[in-house]
Amino acid sequence: MKKGKIKNLVVSGIICVIVLVLATVHSVLYNDSRLVKPTVVSEYVFSVKDLPMWIAMILVFIYVLYLVATFLKVILKNKTLEKKRTRKIHPMLGLLGFAGFLGFLGFWTYSEFRIIYPFFAFVFFGFFGFFFEGKLSDTLKDELYEENEKRAELKAYKIGFLLLFLSIWLIARGMLSWNLEWCAIFMLSSMSLIYGVVLFLSKYFLYRFETEA
């Protein structure tokens, strides 16, 4: 962002603050603190003396919108100018995938406390994909890379949908129908595991396609 633009934002912000402070002082001293104290909308009746506060609030609202729009524009501009390279991460981050084994704690928490949410930890198996992503760290994202990335994601999604279909089919066939709690555990575990598998496979297939290329 240019210095002139930053200066304009700062000056505009200071002006809005000054106007808001002056309007607040006016309301407190000459208008019984209307619109400063908590106001019940259904009981509010407009008065000419409320104009300074309304003008101040509208100015502040416009300034906030302008500020947000400016920052979003800068962020989007920076992204387009950003070098098209993969992020730099260490392959050893793939060891975080072992956190997925925490999901097996769910069998203990369920038997002891009837708590099933630890089964969600199976999703962390997807972190094993960091190993393959690290192998491709700081790689140029050329057209071939982007094509391989789409192929890898598509192949991972196909496997994920197949596993999802199989899980739903087993439940529909009556598996665990004798116990709704175990049915819920199966669905939570399978959904979490499938999500983790898709995350892992998308990175694995991308690495394989890139090395083959």
C-alpha positions in Angstrom: 0.0 0.0 0.0 1.3 3.5 -1.0 2.3 5.9 1.8 -0.3 8.4 0.5 -3.1 5.9 0.8 -2.0 5.0 4.3 -1.8 8.7 5.2 -5.4 9.2 3.9 -6.7 6.2 5.9 -5.0 7.5 9.1 -6.3 11.1 8.6 -9.8 9.9 7.8 -9.8 7.7 10.9 -8.7 10.6 13.1 -11.4 12.8 11.7 -14.0 10.2 12.3 -12.9 9.8 15.9 -12.9 13.6 16.5 -16.4 13.9 15.0 -17.7 11.0 17.1 -16.2 12.5 20.3 -17.7 15.9 19.6 -21.1 14.3 18.8 -20.9 12.3 22.1 -20.0 15.4 24.1 -22.9 17.2 22.5 -25.3 14.4 23.3 -24.2 14.1 26.9 -24.3 17.9 27.6 -27.3 19.0 25.5 -29.3 16.0 24.6 -29.7 13.9 27.7 -27.2 11.3 26.4 -29.5 10.1 23.7 -27.9 7.5 21.4 -25.0 7.3 23.9 -27.0 5.4 26.5 -28.4 2.0 25.5 -31.4 2.8 23.3 -34.5 0.6 22.8 -35.1 0.7 19.0 -38.8 0.1 19.3 -39.2 3.1 21.6 -36.8 5.5 19.8 -38.3 8.7 18.3 -36.1 10.9 16.1 -35.2 14.4 17.3 -33.2 17.1 15.5 -30.8 17.2 18.3 -29.9 13.6 17.4 -28.4 14.7 14.1 -24.8 15.1 15.3 -24.7 11.5 16.6 -26.4 10.1 13.5 -23.9 11.9 11.3 -21.0 10.7 13.4 -22.2 7.1 13.4 -22.8 7.1 9.6 -19.3 8.5 9.0 -17.7 5.8 11.2 -19.8 3.1 9.5 -18.7 4.3 6.0 -15.1 4.6 7.2 -15.1 1.0 8.5 -16.5 -0.3 5.3 -13.9 1.6 3.3 -11.2 0.3 5.6 -12.3 -3.3 5.2 -12.6 -2.9 1.4 -9.1 -1.4 1.2 -7.5 -4.2 3.2 -9.3 -6.8 1.2 -8.1 -5.2 -2.0 -4.5 -5.2 -0.8 -4.7 -8.8 0.3 -6.1 -9.9 -3.1 -3.5 -7.9 -4.9 -0.7 -9.4 -2.8 -2.0 -12.9 -3.6 -1.9 -12.3 -7.3 1.7 -10.9 -7.1 2.7 -13.8 -4.8 5.3 -16.2 -6.3 3.6 -19.3 -7.5 5.6 -21.8 -5.4 4.4 -24.4 -2.9 4.7 -23.5 0.8 7.9 -24.4 2.7 7.3 -27.1 5.3 9.5 -29.8 6.7 8.6 -33.5 5.9 8.9 -34.4 9.6 5.6 -32.6 10.2 4.2 -35.8 8.8 4.8 -37.3 12.2 1.8 -35.4 13.4 -0.2 -38.1 11.7 0.4 -40.3 14.7 -2.1 -38.1 16.5 -4.7 -40.1 14.6 -4.1 -43.0 17.0 -5.7 -40.9 19.7 -9.0 -41.9 18.1 -8.7 -45.3 19.7 -9.0 -43.6 23.1 -12.7 -43.3 22.2 -13.2 -46.9 23.0 -12.0 -46.3 26.6 -13.9 -42.9 27.0 -17.1 -44.5 25.7 -16.9 -47.5 28.0 -16.0 -45.4 31.1 -17.9 -42.1 30.5 -20.1 -42.7 27.5 -18.1 -40.0 25.6 -17.6 -40.6 21.9 -16.0 -37.4 20.6 -12.4 -38.7 20.8 -13.2 -40.9 17.8 -13.0 -37.7 15.8 -9.2 -37.8 16.2 -9.0 -40.3 13.4 -9.1 -37.3 11.1 -5.5 -36.5 12.2 -4.2 -39.5 10.1 -4.5 -37.0 7.3 -1.4 -35.2 8.7 0.8 -38.0 7.4 0.3 -36.2 4.1 2.6 -33.4 5.4 5.5 -35.9 4.7 4.8 -35.9 1.0 3.9 -32.2 0.9 7.3 -31.5 2.5 9.0 -33.5 -0.2 7.5 -31.0 -2.7 8.3 -28.0 -0.5 9.1 -24.8 -2.5 8.2 -26.3 -5.8 7.3 -24.1 -8.8 3.5 -24.3 -9.4 3.7 -24.5 -13.2 0.9 -25.8 -15.4 2.0 -29.5 -15.0 2.0 -29.1 -11.2 -1.5 -27.6 -11.2 -2.7 -30.4 -13.5 -1.2 -33.1 -11.3 -2.7 -31.4 -8.2 -6.2 -31.6 -9.7 -5.6 -35.2 -10.7 -4.4 -36.1 -7.2 -7.4 -34.4 -5.6 -9.9 -36.0 -7.9 -8.4 -39.5 -7.4 -8.4 -39.0 -3.6 -12.0 -37.8 -3.7 -13.1 -40.8 -5.7 -11.6 -43.1 -3.1 -13.2 -41.1 -0.3 -16.7 -41.2 -1.9 -16.3 -45.0 -2.4 -15.4 -45.5 1.3 -18.3 -43.2 2.2 -20.7 -45.1 0.1 -19.5 -48.4 1.6 -20.0 -47.0 5.2 -23.5 -45.8 4.4 -24.3 -49.1 2.7 -23.2 -51.1 5.7 -25.4 -49.0 8.0 -28.3 -49.3 5.6 -27.9 -53.1 5.5 -28.6 -53.1 9.3 -25.0 -53.3 10.7 -25.1 -52.3 14.3 -28.8 -51.6 14.1 -29.2 -53.4 17.4 -27.4 -50.6 19.2 -27.8 -46.9 18.1 -24.9 -45.7 20.2 -22.5 -48.1 18.4 -24.0 -47.0 15.1 -23.2 -43.4 16.0 -19.7 -44.4 16.9 -19.2 -46.2 13.6 -20.4 -43.2 11.6 -18.3 -40.7 13.5 -15.2 -42.9 13.3 -15.7 -43.7 9.6 -16.4 -40.1 8.6 -13.3 -38.9 10.4 -11.2 -41.6 9.0 -12.4 -41.1 5.5 -11.7 -37.4 5.7 -8.2 -38.1 7.0 -7.6 -40.7 4.2 -8.7 -38.1 1.6 -6.3 -35.5 3.0 -3.4 -38.0 3.0 -4.1 -39.5 -0.4 -4.3 -36.1 -2.1 -0.8 -35.3 -1.0 0.5 -38.8 -1.7 -0.9 -38.9 -5.2 0.4 -35.4 -6.0 3.9 -36.5 -4.9 3.7 -39.6 -7.0 2.5 -37.8 -10.1 5.2 -35.2 -9.7 8.0 -37.7 -9.2 6.8 -39.7 -12.1 6.7 -36.6 -14.3 
